[in-house]
Amino acid sequence: MPLSLATNSTCIVLAGDHQQMKQRVFSSEARELNFDKSIIERLYNYYDSVRRRHGGTLSSVPIVQLKHNYRNDTTILRFLSATFYGGSDVLVACTTQRAAPRLPPINFYAAVGTEVCFRHVTSTLCLKENHTGVSQYDLKAH
């Protein structure tokens, strides 16, 4: 339902992260209208300012922050917590999944070339891309 159709009796629950990565907005007019901020961030900032105007306590301000994380390893979560949420202990890791083993990094290479179509085949082949991949494999193997 569009929020513009909400009335005073409408109850809305929004879930999200006001600290999430922002989209890039290039228009200065759009930035002036706060379109560079998500609705979650705008609402969080609004209710936070209302709370501060009332001495930091306002029970009717409905902000609930979830702190338990079930997706990230403890080390990664400590970094995210310290960098974005004001302390390494703000978010709590609740995962039982072990950290990934130490593996060598994956390298990606770009090759600019022309794709070749073969008769009676639906796929294409970029010879430059193929050559780059084989060259990199040969370098790693030796």
ZIPETA-V217098 format. One line per field, one symbol per residue. burial: I if it has 9 or more other C-alpha atoms within 8 Angstrom, else O. A space follows every 50 residues. Layout:
burial = ???
This chain:
burial = OOOOOOOOOOOOOOOOOOOOOOOOIOOOOIIOOOIIIIOIIIOIOOIOOI IIOOOOOOOOOOOOOOOOIOOIIOOOIIIIIIIOIOOIOIIIIOIOOOOO OOOOOOOOOOOOOOOOIOOOOOOIOIIIIIOIIOOOOOOOOO
